[in-house]
Amino acid sequence: MNYAIIAAGEGSRLAREGFTLPKPMVSLHGEMLIDRLIKVFVAGGAENIFIIINEESAELEKHLRGLDPSLPVRITKKSTPSSLHSFYELLKDSGNIDAICLTTTDTVFKDEEFSAYIKAFERNQDIDGLMAVTTFIDDESPLFVEVDGGMNITAFADKNVNHTTYISGGIYCLRGKALSVVTEAVEQGTNRMRNFQRQLLTSGIKLKAHPFSKIVDVDHVVDIATAEQFLSETKEAVVTTQH
């Protein structure tokens, strides 16, 4: 399985609140966000981990290039105007891959739920994409995901006019037909991930939703404590189950 991480954002909201390092270097319980994702992906049998960083992230680049060289990390260094453009640049540098799991650098989730998500994608060869969704809403502008009874995605909406249960979790598993729409979308002038997701549907791409109990995004300093608490609760639940 190929994985990709968008780590090219400026982290402007964190910077305004006093965090001076690039967002991927935020630490949760002493582990950087970027390192946690790499660890999870390696545990999932990653063939390649493609990471895009911006041209101003000298500290992040130094950190990544100092990692164990045996890790399957491939770095693209380019500043982009949006996450969709970052995805586009990653795909250009990744060669002819037939499937990939993409996430932004600040998604925090339960490891076991992510593992189940990847297995579900690998089992469902008849779909073009499997999108992570959650009922946990802690976002300034969530993207609502409308589904039918079979968890097939029917629409993406900026407002919850249809009283849908789910929002996008910022994790996307996509195959060839869906990946080809990335290039089409960018070259047609689409400039936001949410509009790209809408374009997937209008292009006839078959997408399913896969629910996570919670996915925490780290956009503000206060989110760091929220994410650490979430991970602590997860570890406590695992220990309780084992006993």
Secondary structure as GFF3:
##gff-version 3
##sequence-region A 1 243
A	DSSP	beta_strand	2	7	.	.	.	ID=ss1
A	DSSP	alpha_helix	12	16	.	.	.	ID=ss2
A	DSSP	three_ten_helix	23	25	.	.	.	ID=ss3
A	DSSP	beta_strand	27	28	.	.	.	ID=ss4
A	DSSP	beta_strand	31	32	.	.	.	ID=ss5
A	DSSP	alpha_helix	33	43	.	.	.	ID=ss6
A	DSSP	beta_strand	48	53	.	.	.	ID=ss7
A	DSSP	alpha_helix	58	65	.	.	.	ID=ss8
A	DSSP	beta_strand	73	77	.	.	.	ID=ss9
A	DSSP	alpha_helix	83	94	.	.	.	ID=ss10
A	DSSP	beta_strand	99	104	.	.	.	ID=ss11
A	DSSP	beta_strand	107	108	.	.	.	ID=ss12
A	DSSP	alpha_helix	111	123	.	.	.	ID=ss13
A	DSSP	beta_strand	129	134	.	.	.	ID=ss14
A	DSSP	beta_strand	144	147	.	.	.	ID=ss15
A	DSSP	beta_strand	153	157	.	.	.	ID=ss16
A	DSSP	beta_strand	166	175	.	.	.	ID=ss17
A	DSSP	alpha_helix	176	187	.	.	.	ID=ss18
A	DSSP	alpha_helix	193	202	.	.	.	ID=ss19
A	DSSP	beta_strand	207	212	.	.	.	ID=ss20
A	DSSP	beta_strand	216	217	.	.	.	ID=ss21
A	DSSP	alpha_helix	221	242	.	.	.	ID=ss22
###
